[in-house]
Amino acid sequence: MEKKRIKALLCCSTCSPGRGSEPGMGWNFASAVSSFCEAHIIVFDGYRSTLQAYCAEHPEETKHIHFHFLADEPLSGRWLSPFKKHFPTLYCYYLYNKWLRRATELAQQLDKEENFDLVHQVTMAGFRFPGFLWRLRKPLLWGPIGGLDNAPYRLLISLSPMEIVGYTLRNIINSWQRRFGYAAKVYARHADYILASTKEGERIVRNVWKRHGEYMCEIGTQHATSGSREVPIHRQGTPLRVCWAGIMNNQRKNLPLLFRALEYCESPVEVRVMGCGAMLAFWQKLAQRVPSRHRVTFLGGVVQERVYAEMRSAHVFSITSVKDDTSSVLLEALQHGLPVIAPDSCGFSGVITEECGIKIDIALPETFAENYGRALDSLAKNEDRRIRLAHGATRRAEAYTWEHKTERLKEIYRALASREPL
């Protein structure tokens, strides 16, 4: 006889199969939880057609998922038009906060009908907007939450003056909000368990908020099967093929740091850059200053299949971001057996180990670039080590499959539902 399923309510404002970022996160958590729970999902009405179509096509997979769609309420008023035009981000935040309040009202109605064993606030992942599900007075899980990390001050001076000012102000505001904001003062007190998307976030949850929690990456891989591929050989004297991918809408991904690092790399390197955005033209000009022994090729925005093809032929994957939680391409690179070189900060610190990559200590930009270049050079000159890291990368990817994450979520849900200590 099948054991009675836990009945859980999840708030996933964004949720869509086959998507990345917040919608993908919402869907993956909803799908994972439904494998062992009767999962009721509150989701923004804009995803109705996509989710209903998917459920119709995959009835067996989605038989334990129940979606409850909640439409946004557009605001009216003469003053809102200029507010929306000149402060679009604040306008969206205001709408989202209003949606969360209405989602709580819906959750309270559903709880009267279903009597949920626990509730889980999933998206949006940023800690500033945790919602109001604590009002249900049920066992409450929150996360994985992001945004708790500050951008490393030592690396900020590698950015433009405007970006330096912007990230400095963000760090100051972020530090205040994580200690005295709504999430810290109200929501964190009521959450029975908190999942943090970075190691630094876990430290803040435990030491600053004094709450129980753990590190859980907000993204994952579906399968770790790419590890069976043959690792491409790098021969001494030939260019080390380095893969870089990211959105270039601002300087956050900090590709120029890689260009500076190449000045300290004696071995020839071929960098394959994937991505597009407002910074593309400027970064292309900067790439012309790279020493002639290296080559930088910009591929522009490419489809996912092309990204994977580039990863399969590369020797190393490069990350240079000054601010990130955990990028999808990091796990994809590990899954394709690529050693990763990245800053020892943000979401990278918790994922990369000495068995699968190299973490560069945070330092002033020139020192950081020098250490980064020497790391590249060491892999170009030591093929045995690079091969070991490549095999370690595929093993590391297995720890981030959704199958693995689902098992941990099952343990957390069962403990919360039965009010047992974790």
N, C-alpha and C positions, 0 to 999 in steps of 0.2 A: 504494500500500500504506500503510495507516494506521500512523503511528509508534507504537511501543510506549508504552502509557500508564504514567505514574508510578504506583507503588503506594504509597498513603499511609494511615497510621493516624491517626485523629482521636479524641481523647477529648472527647466532648460529653455531659457528664453530663445536661444538660437539652437536649432537642431536640424541637421540634414545629412543624409547618407551621401558618401562620395565627395564630401567637401572637406576642406582644411579649416584651420583657425577655429574660432568659437563654434560655428555650426557643426564642424566635424567632431569637436570635443563633446558637444552635447549629444550627438548621435551615438558616438562610441560608448559613452558612459550609459546612456539609456539602453543600448543594445546589450552591453555587458551585464547590467543589473537584471535585465529581463530574463537572462539565462537561469537565474535562481530565485527571482522575485516575481510577484505580480506588480508590475511597474506602471504607475500612473504618471504621465508626463504633462506638465503645464508648459505650453510652447506658444510662441508668437504666431498669430494667425497667418502671417505671410508664408509660413512653411506648410500650410494645410495641403495644398494640391500635391506637392512633392511627397510628403509623408503618406498621404492617403494612397497615392499611386504605388509607392514602394510597398506598403502593407498589402495592397491588392495583389501585387506580383509575388510577394514572399509571405504568404499567410502562415506557414509553419514557423518561419523565423520570428515573426512578429506577433504570435498568438498571445503572448503574455505582456504586450505593450498596449496601453490605453492612452491615447493622446487627448488632451483637453486644450483646445485652441482658444486663445484669448487675443482679441484684436486690440490694436493700439487706438487711442482716442486722440485724433488730431486736435490741436488747440486752436481756438479762434480768438480774435481780438485785434484791434488796430495796432497795438504795440508789439505783437508777436512777429509780424512780418520783418521789421528791421532787426529784432532779436535773433530770428532764425538766420537772416542774411549775414549779419556781422559776427555772430557768436554761434556758429553751427554746432560745435562740439558741446557747448553748454546746453544748447537747445535739445540735442539728442539725449544728454544726461538727464535733463528735466523730464523728458518724455519717458525714458526708461525707468526712472524712479517712480513715476506715476503708474507705469505698467506693473512694477513690482508690488505696489500697494494693492492694485486690483487683483493681481495674481494671488496675494495673500487672502483676500476675501473669497476668491474662488477656492483656494485650498481649504479654507475653513468650512465651506459648504460641502466640498468633497469628503472631508474628514468625517462629517456627520453621517454621510452615507456609507463610507468604506471603513472607517475606524483604522487608520493607517498605523503600522507598527513603528515607522520612523519616517522622517522627512530628510531630503538631501537637496541643498542649494548647490547647483552645479555651475551654470553660466549665468552671467558673465563671470569670467575668471578673476577679474580685478577685485581686490579686497575692498575697494571704496564703495561698492554697490552690492552688499551681501543680501539685500532683501529683508523680509520681515517674517519669515517662516517660523521664527522662534515664538511667535504669538500663538502657535498651535499647541505649545507645551507638550510636544512629543520629542522623543530622542532625535537629536539634530546633528546631521553630518554636513560639513561645509567644505567645499573645495573639489579639486585642487585650486587654491587661490594663488594668484600671481600679483605682480606689481609691488611687492614688499621690498625688493632689492633696489638699492640706489646705484646709479651709474658710477663707476670708479672715478673719483676726482682726478687721479693722476693721469688718466687717459683723456680727460675732457679737453685738455689744452691741445690735443691733436685736431680738434674740430674748429669750425669757423667761430668768430666772436659771438655771433647771434646764437649759434648752437651751444656754446659754452654758457652763455647767460641763461638760455632756456633750460638746459639740463641741470644747472646749478640751482635755479629756482625750483625745478621739479624735485630735486633731492631734498631741499629745505622743506618744501610743502609735504613731500612724501614722509619725511622723518617725523613731522608734526602729526600728520594724519594717522600714521601707524601707532602712535602712542596715545593720541587724544581724540582721534576722529570717531565717527559713529561706530565703525566696525570694532575698534578697540574698546570703546566704552560701553557699548550695548551688546552687539551681536556676539562678539567673542566670549562674553560672559555666559551666554545661553547655549553656545555650541558645545555639544558633548564630545565631539571629536573634529579636528581640523586637519585637512590635507593641504600641504603646501607644495607648490610646484617647483621650488628650489630648496637647496640645503640652507641657504641664508634665511629663507622664509620659514623653514622648520625651526631654526634657532630663535627667530622672533616670536613665533607661536609659543614656544616652550618657555623662553626666558623673559620676554617682554610682556606677553599676554598671560603667561602662567596657565596655559591650557594644554590639554593632552592633544597630541597630533603627531604626524609623521610626514616624511617627504614622499610624494608620489608624483611622478612626471605627468603633466596634463595630456601628453600625447603618447602614442604607442605605435607599434608596428603590427600589422595583421598576421604576418608569418615571418619566421626567421629562416626562410629557405634559400635566400641568396648566398648564404655562406658556403654552399656547395660549389660555387663557381671557382674557376681556376684564377688565382691571383696573378695579374699581369706582371711580368718580370721587368725590372729596371736595370739596364746595363750601364756599367760605369762609363762616364763620359757622354752619355746621351741625356737629353733633357728629362728632368723629373717632372712628370705631368701632375699638375696641381689643379684641383677643381674648386671653384668658389661659386656660390649661388646666393642670391638675395634680392629683395626689393630695394630699389635705389631712389625712393621718394625723398629721403633725407640722409643725413650723414651718420645715422645710427649704426649702420652696418660697417662703416669705416674702412672701406676697401683700400684707400690710400696707405693705411698702415702696412698692408701686405706689400705695396710697392716699395715702401721704405725698407721693409725687411729684406727685400731682394738685394739691396745694396750690400748686405752683410752675408749673403749666400754666395760662396765661391763656385759651387756647382751650377751648371746651366739648368734653368727651370722654365717650363712652359705652363703658363697660367691660363686656364680656360674659364672665362667669366660668364655666368648666366644670370640674366636679370635685366630689368629696364626700369626707367623712372626719371625723375627730374634731374638727378645727379649724373646720369649716364654720360652726357657730352663732356661735362667737366672732368669726370674721372678718366675718360678716354684721353683727354689732353695730358693729364698727369701721368698716364701710362707711357707716354712718349719719352719721359725722362728716365725710365727704367734702364739700367745698364744693358748694353747691347748683347751680352751673353745670354740674356733672358728674352722671352717672348710672351707678350700678353695678347690674347685673342678674346674679343668681346662677341659673344654669340647672341646677345639680345634676349628678349623674352622667349623662352622655348617651352614646348609642351612637356608634360611629365615623362613621357616615354624617352624624349631626347635627354632629359636630365639623367635618367637612369642609364642610358647608353654612355653618356659622358662619364658617369661614375664607374661603370664597368671597365672603362679603358684607362682610368686615372690611377695614379700611385698614392696620392695623398689628398685629403680634403682639408680646406682652409676655412677657418672662421675668425673674423676680426671684430665682431660687434662690441660696442661699448655698453649696450643695453639690450638684453633679451631675457626671456624666461628660458624656454627650451624650443629651439627651432626644429621644425619637421625635418629639414634637410640633414640635421645632425644624426637623427636615428636612421634616416635613409642611407646616409653615408656608411654608418656602422654596419647596416644590414647588407650593404654591397662590399663589405670587406675593405673599407678605406680607413687607414689610420687618420686620426683627426688631430690637427693642431689648433688650439683655441685659447683664449684668455682664461685664466683661472678665476672666473667670476660668473655671475648670472646663473642660468640653468645648466651651463656647461660643466661646472665643477662637480655636480652630483652624478653626471652621466659618464664623463671621461675618466678612465683610470689609467694607471701606468701600463696596463696590459693592452690597451686599445688606442692610445694616443699620447699626446704631449700637451700638458697645460702650462701656459706661460704665465709666470708670476706678474701681477700687476705692478707696473713701474712707470716712470716718466716715459713719454712716447718714444724717445730715441733709444733709451735702454730697452724698452719693450720690443721695439723693432729689431734691435740687435739680437736679443735673445730669440726672437721669432725666426730671424734669418739663420741663426746658428742651428736651430732645431730643424729647419728645412735641410740645411747642409748635412746635418748628421744622418738624416734618413737617406739622402742622395748618396752618401758615401758608405753606408752600412746597410746593405741589402738584406742581410740575415735578420737584423733588428726590424726592418720595415716589414718583412714577411711575417715575423712573429706578431707584430702589432696588427697586421691585416687579419690574421687568424683570430687574434684576440678580439678584434672589432666585431666579427660575426658572432662570437660567443657572447659578447656584451649585449648585442642586439636582442638575444634571446630573453634577457631579463626584462625587456620592454615590450614584449608581445602582449596583445590584449588578453590572450589566454592566461598569461602569468598575472596580469593586473586584475583580471576577473576573480582569480582565486583569492587574492588579498582582499578585494572588495567584499567577497562573500563572507570572509572571516569578520570584517569590520561590521557589516550589516547584521550578521547574526548576533554579535556581541552587543551591539546597540539595541537591537530589537528585544533582546532578553535582559537588557540592562546589566550586562556583565562587564567587568573591567577589561580594558584592552592593554 
